């Protein structure tokens, strides 16, 4: 079979079958794409583009090793097709093979020097390798070829911010709302984005955009905005309402666009640092969140009943939200915290939420464990619990921000190439002085990190 492909009982041209396979993958119909890819491979196992697309489908279905095998074979058969190393660059990145990713990325731009996507993929690899000047340079190359490429602008922003080049970074960060995943984050309105000039009371709408952690981090700037625009309206997720309500100077909090009222300008919460001119040397202080005393007493009494006397209480979060774009890099298994569990002088207090709480069922270690996760209703509960522990140990998730914003001592474990807000080569954070940072020393390698956390307790 050379120019046609059989699908079911129908024989269709190969070009149509390839288009269908690509479309199914793009439409996230991955089971159908897998079935079609396997049938096409059975008929034409040496066809490079079938191999390449079948590799992408395998990768999307979580079969990374098979994806790499198929895509490497395609590249070997057709070494001058620029698309193949360009996509391999991203698959290698997902597999943690950064040297191979860099090689593929460089080969892609060598074969197609006018392909903005190839430069963007290379920028991503340089970020993962903490080669931030190169990440910016490759982002700039992508932007030269496509001035309206939001992902390249945003990657440039993250590299600049991680490097501590805040003023430049905030400007590129403004492109985040042109990303596909940002659709619906801002209200449909003809009102302008706030430019930092004074407005009458109640006429500024502040939007709690992005993740829970971002909103907690940038919430400290609402009082600054309220000095210029008294009683701003805050629109945010219902889960954040109980905790952000503590911030002074807010007029009202709404969770639906139709309740925002007659505002004159709006600003995303994550846009306030740019307007306020925030750099690493002038971050407003933390300690702006405080739990309700009655709730603190309630959880303290519960912990006094459940936790053994005389042991240091260490709260623990080991997993993030699976839908987060970098969750694979930041999330650990509970068992990886074994160096903590070996300490007989501590008691583990889990404040983990979500499905990953189930890992507690397999817990084993000398340190007693109190699992509070199933009883936690919201961020106010988490914040109150943290007042009754000696320290939080956590991955990069919203609980780290809750601890930092309420001045709770915390040990934060970070991947080699972290989120921009944690900066580089430092064990502290200008955003949260109560947090001590423990970083991977090699990409995707947690060995030694938890041991250092345990030794520092």
N, C-alpha and C positions, 0 to 999 in steps of 0.2 A: 504494500500500500504506500504510494509515494505522494499523491497530491490530494487525497481525500481521507476523511476520518469517519469511522462508523460510530454513531451514537444510537444505542438501541438497535432498531432495525433500519434506521435511516442513515444513508451515507451522505455526508455533507463535505464541502471543500475544507481542506486543512485550515485555510486562513479564517474561515468562519468558526471552526472549532476552537482555534487559538483565541479569537476575539471573545467567544462565549466563555472560555475558561478565565480569561482576564476579567471579564465583566462579573462573573460569579464571585471571584475573589474580592473585587472592589465593592461589591454589594453585600459583603460579609455572609454570603451563602456558602459557608466553608465546607459543609458536608457534601453538597452537590458538586462543588469545585473539586473536592478530594476524589469523588467517584469518577468524574470526567477525566481528571488528571491521570488517575491510575489506568483507565481504559486507553487513553491516548499513549501513555508510556508503554503499555503492553503491545500496542500496535507498532510504535515507532520509538524504541528505547534509546536510539542514538540521535534523535532530533534535538538540537541544542535549545531551541526556544520552548519546546515542550518540557524538556528537563528543567529549564530555568523557571518557567511558570509553575511547574509541579513542585519545585523547591520552595517557591514563595508560599504556595498553598500549604505545604508541609510545615513551614515556619509559623504561619498564622495558626495552624492547628497544634502548635506546641512541640512539634517533632524536629527540633533544631538540628540534631546530628544528621538526620535524613535530608533535611533541607540543604545543609552544607555539602553533603555528598553529591546531591543532584546538581546543585548550582556550580560546584567546582568542575564537574564533568562537562557541563554546558560551556563553561569558560575555556576548558581545555580543547574542546571541539571547535569553538569559534572564538579564538583569543582576541580578535580585533573588534568585537561588538562592545561598545562602551557601556551599554545598559547593564551588562552582566557584572562587571566589577563594581559599578555604581550601586547596584542593589546588594551585592555581596558585602559591601562595606557596612551596610546597616545590619545585615544578618550576623556578620562576625562581631559587630558591636554588641548585639543582643546576646551573643554567646560568651561575651567577655574576652574575646580574642582580639585585643586591641592592636597588636603588631600586624596581624593579618588584615584587620580592618584598615589600618593606615596604608598598607601596601595596596589593597584594593582601591581605596579612595584616590591614591596618587595615580594609579593606572587609569582610573576613570577620567580624571581631568586631563591626563596625557592624551587619551583617545578622543576626548570631546571637550576641548578647551572653551567652548561656548555654552556649556551645559550648566546653568545656575544650580540645578539640583545636585550635581556632582560636587560642586564646591561647598554647598550646604552640608551634605553628608560628611565631607571631610572636616568641616568646622565642628560638627558634633563629635567626631573622633578626637580632635585636638582638645576639646573641652574635657572629654573623659580622661585624657592623658595629662590634664592640667597644663597643657601648652597653650596658655590663654592668649598670648600675642598672636599665635598662629590661628587660633579659633576666630579671633577678631578679623584677621587678614583674610581668611577664607570666607567669612561672612560678608566682608566688604566686596570680595570678588563676585560672590553670588548676587549682591545688590547692584553692582556695576552692570551685570547682565540683565537683571530684572529688578528695577527700582521699587516695584510694588510687591516684593516677596516678603510677606509678613513673618514667616518662619525664620528667614535669614536675619531680619531685623531683630527678632526676639532672641535668637541665639547670640547675636552680637551683644544685646543688652545683658544677658546672663553672664557672658564671659567678662564683660566690663565690670559688672557689679561684683562678681566673685573676686576679681582682681583688686577691688576697692576703688575703682575709678567711677565713683558714684554719680557725679554730675553728668558725664557722658552716658553712663548706663541708664539713668532715669529717662533721658530723652529717647533712647531706642526702646525702652520699656513701654513707651506709649503705644507701640505697635501691637501689644498683646491682644487688643480687642478686635484686631483684624484676623486673628487666628480662627480657624474653623470651629474649634471647641469653645470659643468665647461667644458664640451666637446665643442671643437671649440674655446675656449678662447685664446689658444696659437697656434702659427703657426706650421704647420707640417714641421719640420726641423731637421737636424742632428747637427745643431750648438749648442754649450753648453749654459747653463744658466750662466749669468755673475756672476763672483765670487768676484767682487769688485776691480780687478786689472786694471791698465790703459790700454786703447785701443786707436788706432789712431782716428782722427776726422771722424765722420759719421759712425763708425763701431759698435756702440751699438744701439740695437733696444729696446726701452722701450714700453711696451704694456699697454695701458689703460684698464686694466681688471676690472671685477666686476661692481658695480653700479656707477652712476654719482657722488654721494656723495663721494665714496671712491676715485675716480680719482681726485676730487677737493682737498680732504684732503691730499692725498699723493703727489699731484703735486708739493707741496713746496720742495720736495726732488730732483726734476729734476736738479736744479742748482748744488746741491751737486754731483750728478752723472756726470754732465758735467765737473766738475773740473778734474775728472779722465778720462773721455771719451768725449772730446769736440764734440759739435754739434751732440748730439744723435738724432736718428730718433724716433719720437713718433707715434705709431699706436693707433688710438682711434676711438670712435664712432663720426659720423658727427655732432651730437648734441653738443658734447664737444669741437669740433674744435675751435669755436669762442672764447671760454673762456680760453682754455689752450694755445692758441696762444699768450696770454699775458705773459706767463712765459718766462723769459730770458734763453738764452743759448741753445734753441732747434734748431737743424739743419733744420729739415723739419717735417711736420705732414702729415701722410697718413691715409686713411680710408679703404684701401684694402691691403691684404697681398702681392699681386703681385707688389705693389709699394714701398715695404720696401727697395729695393736695396740689395747690397751685404754686409750684416752685418756679424760680426764675433761672436757676442754673443747677447743674449737677456735677458731681465729681466722684469717680470711683475711690473707695477707701485707699486702694493701692496707688492712687495718683497723688495723695497728699505729700509723701516724702519729696517728690520732685518740686512741688510748689513751695514747700517749707525749706527747701535747700538742705535736706538732710544728708550728711556725710558720716564717715566713721567716727568723727570727732565731736558731733553735736546731736547725738541721738537722745531724745527726751527720756528721762529715767523710767525704769520699770517700777513695779510696786503699785501699779494703777488698778489692779484687781484685788479685791478682798472678799473672802467668803463670808456668808452670814454666820454670826456667832452661834446661833441656835443650831444650825446645820453642822457646824464644826463640833459642837458638843455631842450631837447625836451620833456622828460617825466615830468620834473619839471613844465614846462609851462602848460602841460595838467592837471597835478594835481592842479595847481593854479586855473585853470578854473573850475575844477569839485569839489574840496574839499572845504567845508565851511571854511572861514577865522577864525582864532583864536582857532581852535580845534587841539588837538594833533593827528597826523596821525599814526595809528597803522596798519601795513601790516599784513595780515593773511593768513596762509596755514593750512588747517584742514584735508586733506586727502592725502594719498600716492598712489603709483602705486599698483593696486590690485594684480598684479602678484608677488609682493615681498613676500618672505616666512613669514615675520612677520607683514604683513600689518594689519591683524586683531587686533593685539596688539596695533599698533601705531596710526591707523586712527580713527578719531572722526567724528561725525556729526557736521555740522555748528551750529545747535541749542545748542550743548553742550558748546558753547562759550558765552552763554547768559549773564554771569556776565560782559563780556566786553561790550556787546551791551547795557547794562543798564546804561553805563557811558555817560552822556550828554556832557562831555568835550572832547570826542574823536571822530574821524572819522575813520571808518574801511575801509581799502584799500585792497581788495582781490587780491592776486597774485597767487591764486590757478589755476592750469592747469588741463585739462582732463574733463571727464564726470561729476565729482563731482561739477563743477561750477554750474550745474543746481540747486543745493540746494539754491543758492542765490534767486531764485524765491519765496521761502517761508520765506525770511528774515523778521524779525519784531523786532524793538527795537528803543529806543530813539537815539542811535548813528547813524548818517547818514552813508551810505555804498556806496563806489565807487568800482564798479566791473571792474578791469582792466584785469582779466584773459583772456577773449576772444581776447584781443588785443596784448598779449605777444607773440612774435615770438620765442625767444630763451633765453638762460641764460644771454646774454648781456642786453636784455631788463629788465629782473628781477633785475639784479645787478644795473642797472641805476635807476630803480624805487626806490630801497631800499635806494638810496642816498637822496631821497626827503621825507622820512618818519622818524618819531621819534624813531620807534622801530618795529621790526618784532616779531610776535607771531606765532610759528610754531610747528608742530609735527616733528618727526625725519625723515626728508626727505632732498633731495638735496638742497632745498632752504636754509636750515639751514647752510649748508656748504658754499653756495654762500655768505651768510651774514657774517659768521665767517671769511672766507678767505679775505673779503674786509673790515673787522673791523666795520661792522654795528651792533649796539646794538640789541640783540635778546633775547627773552624769549622762551626757548625750553621745551616743555612738553614731558615727557618720561614715558613709562610703568615701572612697578615695577622692572622687570628684563629687563634692556635695552640692546641695542647693546653694544658690549664690549668697543667701543671707548669712551663711556661716563663715564666709570669707576663707582665707587661706592661712595655713601655717601658724595657727594660734589656738591655744587651749581655752580661750575665753571668748565672749561675745559682747560687743558694744550694745547690742540690743537687750541682753539679759545677763547682768553680772553674776547672778546666782548659778549660772550653768557652766559646768566644766566639760570641755569637748575632748572626746577620744576618737581619733581618726584612723581609718585603714591606712596602712603603710604601702600597700600594693592594691591595684584595682581588683575588686571583686573578691578580696581575700580578708576574711574576718579573723584569721589566726592571730592570736596575741592581743586583740583589742579588748575582749571581755576579761582576759587575765589582768590587763592593766587597770580596767575598771574595778575589778575585785580587790586588787592590791591597794588601790587608792581609797577604799572605803574606810 
